Amino acid sequence: MKNNMVKKLLTLALAGAMTLSLAACGSKSDDSSNDAQQGGDESGKTYKVAIIKQLDHASLDEIANAVAAELDKIAADNNVTIEYDITSGQNDQTILKQLSDQAIADQVDAIIPIATTAAQISALSAEDTKTPVVYAAVSDPEAASLTGIDYVTGTSDALPVEAQLKLIRALQPDAKTIGIVYTTSESNSVYSVGVYQEKAADYGFTIEAVGVTAQSEVTQAVDNLIAKGVDCFSNLTDNNVVGVLGSILEKTNEAKIPVYGSEIEQMKKGCAAGAGLDYVQLGIQTGKMAAKVLTGEATCQDMPYEVIENYSTYINSKSLEQLGITLPDDVAQSAEDVANA
């Protein structure tokens, strides 16, 4: 049932290694897991992890790869083996449920779902076994009903909205209206739009937000906002929207309307600028949390979800030049140019 599976195995000088069914966050227990929770020697042990992306696109790929790299590092540092599969649900809830159910059937020691819907479905699959679920990139875990569950924790990618609004005002002093396209069923996007609508007036903006229900509706929504005369777009980490970012940029570039991204990969793809998150760091942070769960250093219940608070200002100088936007000196001094990245 797994799709686009990339299996990676790190093995380091193991003697008598055996696969454990560790439940550091749940109700499963055996002598091995009890030893781990009591700080026993983990050297030579093997853990199985399922990394489930909601869909394939650059941002989620970056997180998955960073999680895997961090697990590799932790395995090497501690003389253990971590076997993991990276799969994609192709933004299909049925496939996501198949993948998470299969992970439970395979008796993995933890599931690491990436993005909100993947996290919600993984938590549902793990309800009976209490298999630990350590999610990544859920903007609003409370709204997604992922808090207060003793076998679930993870990392939030809540956007630095005020920093984005300040950046847009600096680059477009006369701009009045920001367009946002979002998926109505993605709780992270609904949450982010709400923050934009709450904060926009403080910076002299109004928000024109158009909700869509499927990826096929995104470019039409962009056309509608261009026709309404928005001064720019601010892109969220919305999976349907990011999945067709190339098509969006074709339309906005032709109309000479800037698109501001919300994480570094979006600027690399052609967004003009953005107060963006670094999803590599988010993946590393998630991997560290998962490792604590695997080894019994902590349980999910011990670790409330963590918000990645550090962001950077990224620009794409080629896109800015094409759009005729002059970069203020203070922004230029603090921003990282990813045009050639």
C-alpha positions as CSV (number, residue, x, y, z in Angstrom):
1,M,0.0,0.0,0.0
2,K,3.0,2.3,0.3
3,N,3.6,4.7,-2.6
4,N,6.9,6.3,-3.7
5,M,8.7,4.6,-0.9
6,V,12.2,5.6,-0.2
7,K,13.7,3.2,2.3
8,K,16.9,4.2,4.1
9,L,18.7,2.1,6.6
10,L,21.6,3.0,8.9
11,T,23.4,0.1,10.5
12,L,26.3,0.5,12.8
13,A,28.3,-2.4,14.3
14,L,25.4,-4.1,15.9
15,A,25.7,-7.4,17.9
16,G,22.5,-9.3,18.4
17,A,20.4,-6.4,17.2
18,M,16.6,-6.9,17.5
19,T,13.6,-4.8,16.5
20,L,11.7,-3.4,19.4
21,S,8.1,-2.4,19.6
22,L,8.7,0.6,21.8
23,A,5.8,2.6,23.2
24,A,7.4,5.5,25.0
25,C,4.2,7.6,24.5
26,G,1.6,5.0,24.9
27,S,0.3,2.0,26.7
28,K,2.3,-0.8,25.1
29,S,5.0,-2.1,27.4
30,D,7.6,-4.8,27.6
31,D,10.8,-5.4,29.4
32,S,12.8,-3.6,26.7
33,S,10.7,-0.5,26.6
34,N,10.7,-0.4,30.4
35,D,14.5,-0.5,30.4
36,A,14.5,2.4,27.9
37,Q,12.2,4.5,30.0
38,Q,14.4,3.9,33.0
39,G,17.5,5.1,31.1
40,G,18.8,1.6,30.2
41,D,21.5,1.1,27.6
42,E,20.1,1.6,24.1
43,S,23.3,0.6,22.3
44,G,22.8,-2.0,19.6
45,K,19.0,-1.7,19.4
46,T,16.8,-1.2,16.3
47,Y,13.9,1.1,15.9
48,K,11.3,1.3,13.1
49,V,9.9,4.7,12.0
50,A,7.3,5.6,9.4
51,I,7.7,9.1,7.9
52,I,4.4,10.0,6.1
53,K,4.3,13.1,3.9
54,Q,0.8,14.5,3.2
55,L,1.9,14.9,-0.5
56,D,5.0,15.5,-2.6
57,H,6.3,19.1,-2.9
58,A,9.6,20.8,-2.1
59,S,8.7,22.1,1.4
60,L,7.4,18.8,2.7
61,D,10.3,16.9,1.0
62,E,12.7,19.2,2.8
63,I,11.2,18.5,6.1
64,A,11.2,14.7,5.5
65,N,14.8,14.7,4.4
66,A,15.8,16.8,7.4
67,V,14.0,14.4,9.8
68,A,15.8,11.5,8.2
69,A,19.2,13.1,8.4
70,E,18.7,13.9,12.0
71,L,17.6,10.3,12.8
72,D,20.8,9.1,11.0
73,K,22.9,11.4,13.1
74,I,21.3,10.3,16.3
75,A,21.6,6.7,15.3
76,A,25.3,7.2,14.6
77,D,25.9,9.0,17.9
78,N,24.2,6.4,20.0
79,N,25.2,3.2,18.2
80,V,21.7,2.2,17.3
81,T,19.8,1.4,14.1
82,I,16.9,3.5,12.9
83,E,15.0,2.0,10.0
84,Y,12.6,4.4,8.3
85,D,10.4,4.6,5.2
86,I,9.5,8.0,3.6
87,T,6.1,7.7,1.9
88,S,3.6,10.2,0.4
89,G,-0.2,10.2,0.7
90,Q,-0.5,12.2,-2.5
91,N,-2.9,14.5,-0.7
92,D,-5.5,11.7,-0.6
93,Q,-7.1,10.9,2.7
94,T,-7.7,7.3,1.7
95,I,-4.0,6.8,0.8
96,L,-2.9,8.5,4.0
97,K,-5.1,6.2,6.1
98,Q,-3.7,3.2,4.2
99,L,-0.2,4.3,4.9
100,S,-0.7,5.0,8.6
101,D,-2.7,1.8,9.1
102,Q,0.1,-0.1,7.4
103,A,2.6,1.5,9.8
104,I,0.6,0.2,12.7
105,A,0.4,-3.2,11.2
106,D,4.2,-3.2,10.7
107,Q,4.5,-2.4,14.4
108,V,6.6,0.7,13.9
109,D,8.0,2.4,17.0
110,A,6.8,5.8,15.9
111,I,5.0,7.6,13.1
112,I,6.2,11.0,11.9
113,P,3.5,12.5,9.7
114,I,4.2,15.8,7.9
115,A,1.4,18.4,7.6
116,T,-1.9,18.7,9.3
117,T,-4.2,16.1,7.5
118,A,-1.4,13.5,7.6
119,A,-1.0,14.1,11.4
120,Q,-4.7,13.9,12.1
121,I,-5.1,10.6,10.2
122,S,-2.0,9.1,11.8
123,A,-3.3,10.0,15.3
124,L,-6.5,8.2,14.4
125,S,-4.7,5.1,13.2
126,A,-2.6,5.0,16.3
127,E,-5.6,5.4,18.7
128,D,-5.8,1.7,19.7
129,T,-2.1,0.9,19.9
130,K,-1.0,4.2,21.3
131,T,1.9,4.1,18.9
132,P,3.8,7.4,19.3
133,V,2.9,10.1,16.7
134,V,5.4,13.0,16.4
135,Y,4.1,15.3,13.7
136,A,5.8,18.1,11.8
137,A,4.4,21.3,10.2
138,V,1.0,21.6,11.8
139,S,0.3,25.4,12.1
140,D,-2.4,25.2,14.7
141,P,-2.3,21.9,16.6
142,E,-5.1,22.9,18.9
143,A,-7.5,23.7,16.1
144,A,-6.5,20.4,14.4
145,S,-7.5,18.6,17.6
146,L,-3.9,17.3,18.1
147,T,-3.4,18.5,21.7
148,G,-4.3,16.6,24.9
149,I,-3.6,13.2,23.3
150,D,-1.0,11.4,25.4
151,Y,0.6,9.6,22.5
152,V,0.8,12.6,20.1
153,T,3.2,15.6,20.0
154,G,5.3,17.4,17.4
155,T,6.2,20.8,15.9
156,S,4.2,23.7,14.7
157,D,5.1,25.9,11.7
158,A,2.9,28.9,12.7
159,L,3.8,31.7,10.3
160,P,5.5,35.0,11.3
161,V,2.6,37.0,9.9
162,E,3.5,40.4,11.4
163,A,7.0,40.1,10.1
164,Q,5.6,39.4,6.6
165,L,3.3,42.4,6.8
166,K,6.2,44.6,7.8
167,L,8.2,43.3,4.9
168,I,5.5,43.8,2.3
169,R,5.0,47.4,3.6
170,A,8.7,48.0,3.3
171,L,8.9,46.7,-0.3
172,Q,5.5,48.2,-1.5
173,P,4.9,51.4,0.4
174,D,1.7,52.2,-1.5
175,A,0.1,48.7,-1.5
176,K,-3.4,48.4,-0.1
177,T,-4.7,44.9,-0.7
178,I,-3.1,41.5,-0.2
179,G,-4.6,38.5,-1.9
180,I,-4.5,35.1,-0.3
181,V,-5.6,31.8,-1.7
182,Y,-6.2,29.0,0.8
183,T,-7.8,25.6,1.2
184,T,-10.9,25.7,3.3
185,S,-10.3,22.2,4.7
186,E,-6.8,22.8,5.8
187,S,-7.0,24.0,9.4
188,N,-3.5,25.5,9.3
189,S,-4.5,27.7,6.4
190,V,-7.8,28.8,8.0
191,Y,-5.9,29.7,11.1
192,S,-3.2,31.7,9.2
193,V,-5.8,33.6,7.2
194,G,-7.5,34.6,10.4
195,V,-4.2,36.0,11.8
196,Y,-3.7,38.0,8.6
197,Q,-7.2,39.4,8.8
198,E,-6.6,40.3,12.4
199,K,-3.3,42.0,11.9
200,A,-3.5,43.5,8.4
201,A,-5.2,46.8,9.4
202,D,-2.3,47.6,11.8
203,Y,-0.1,47.9,8.7
204,G,-2.6,49.6,6.4
205,F,-3.7,46.6,4.5
206,T,-6.9,44.8,3.7
207,I,-7.0,41.1,2.9
208,E,-8.8,39.6,-0.1
209,A,-9.0,35.9,0.7
210,V,-10.4,33.2,-1.6
211,G,-11.0,29.7,-0.3
212,V,-10.7,26.6,-2.5
213,T,-11.7,23.0,-1.9
214,A,-9.2,21.4,-4.4
215,Q,-5.9,22.0,-6.1
216,S,-7.7,22.3,-9.4
217,E,-9.4,25.5,-8.2
218,V,-6.3,27.4,-7.1
219,T,-5.2,29.0,-10.4
220,Q,-8.8,30.2,-11.1
221,A,-8.8,31.8,-7.6
222,V,-5.6,33.5,-8.5
223,D,-7.1,34.8,-11.7
224,N,-10.1,36.2,-9.7
225,L,-7.8,38.1,-7.3
226,I,-5.7,39.5,-10.1
227,A,-9.0,40.7,-11.7
228,K,-9.9,42.4,-8.4
229,G,-6.7,44.4,-8.5
230,V,-4.8,43.1,-5.5
231,D,-1.4,44.7,-5.1
232,C,0.3,41.5,-4.1
233,F,-0.2,37.9,-2.9
234,S,1.0,36.4,0.4
235,N,1.4,32.7,0.1
236,L,0.8,30.4,3.1
237,T,2.1,26.9,3.6
238,D,-1.1,25.6,2.1
239,N,-0.4,22.3,0.4
240,N,-2.8,22.7,-2.5
241,V,-1.5,26.2,-3.2
242,V,2.2,25.3,-2.9
243,G,1.7,22.3,-5.1
244,V,0.9,24.6,-8.1
245,L,3.2,27.5,-7.2
246,G,4.9,27.4,-10.6
247,S,1.6,28.0,-12.4
248,I,0.7,30.8,-9.9
249,L,3.9,32.6,-10.6
250,E,3.4,32.4,-14.3
251,K,0.2,34.3,-13.9
252,T,1.4,36.8,-11.3
253,N,4.6,37.6,-13.1
254,E,2.7,38.3,-16.3
255,A,0.5,40.7,-14.3
256,K,3.6,42.2,-12.5
257,I,2.1,41.4,-9.1
258,P,4.6,40.2,-6.4
259,V,4.0,37.0,-4.5
260,Y,5.5,36.8,-1.0
261,G,6.4,33.4,0.3
262,S,6.3,31.9,3.7
263,E,9.3,29.6,3.7
264,I,12.6,29.5,1.9
265,E,11.7,27.0,-0.8
266,Q,9.0,29.3,-2.1
267,M,11.5,32.1,-2.6
268,K,13.8,29.8,-4.4
269,K,11.0,28.9,-6.8
270,G,10.4,32.6,-7.6
271,C,8.4,34.3,-4.9
272,A,9.8,37.9,-4.6
273,A,10.5,37.8,-0.9
274,G,9.3,36.6,2.4
275,A,9.6,36.4,6.2
276,G,10.0,32.7,6.0
277,L,10.5,29.6,8.0
278,D,13.4,27.3,7.5
279,Y,11.9,23.8,7.1
280,V,15.3,22.1,7.5
281,Q,15.4,23.4,11.1
282,L,11.8,22.3,11.6
283,G,12.7,18.8,10.4
284,I,15.8,18.7,12.7
285,Q,13.7,19.8,15.7
286,T,11.1,17.1,14.9
287,G,13.7,14.5,14.5
288,K,15.2,15.3,18.0
289,M,11.7,15.0,19.6
290,A,11.1,11.7,17.9
291,A,14.5,10.4,19.0
292,K,13.6,11.2,22.7
293,V,10.5,9.2,22.3
294,L,12.2,6.2,20.7
295,T,14.9,5.9,23.3
296,G,12.6,6.5,26.3
297,E,14.2,9.8,27.2
298,A,10.8,11.4,27.2
299,T,7.2,10.6,26.3
300,C,4.9,12.5,24.0
301,Q,2.9,13.5,27.1
302,D,6.1,14.9,28.6
303,M,6.7,17.2,25.5
304,P,4.0,19.7,24.5
305,Y,4.2,20.6,20.9
306,E,7.0,23.0,20.0
307,V,6.7,26.1,17.8
308,I,9.6,27.0,15.5
309,E,10.1,30.6,16.3
310,N,13.2,31.5,14.3
311,Y,12.5,33.0,10.8
312,S,14.7,34.8,8.3
313,T,14.0,37.3,5.6
314,Y,14.6,35.8,2.2
315,I,14.6,37.6,-1.2
316,N,14.8,36.5,-4.8
317,S,16.7,39.4,-6.4
318,K,15.9,38.2,-9.9
319,S,12.2,38.2,-9.2
320,L,12.4,41.6,-7.6
321,E,14.2,43.0,-10.6
322,Q,11.6,41.6,-13.0
323,L,8.8,43.1,-11.0
324,G,10.6,46.5,-10.8
325,I,10.8,46.5,-7.0
326,T,13.7,48.4,-5.4
327,L,15.0,46.7,-2.2
328,P,15.4,49.2,0.7
329,D,18.9,49.3,2.2
330,D,17.8,48.0,5.6
331,V,16.1,45.0,4.1
332,A,19.0,44.3,1.8
333,Q,21.4,44.2,4.8
334,S,19.4,41.6,6.7
335,A,18.0,39.5,3.9
336,E,19.4,36.4,2.3
337,D,19.2,36.3,-1.5
338,V,18.2,32.8,-2.7
339,A,17.9,33.7,-6.4
340,N,20.8,31.4,-7.3
341,A,20.2,28.7,-4.7
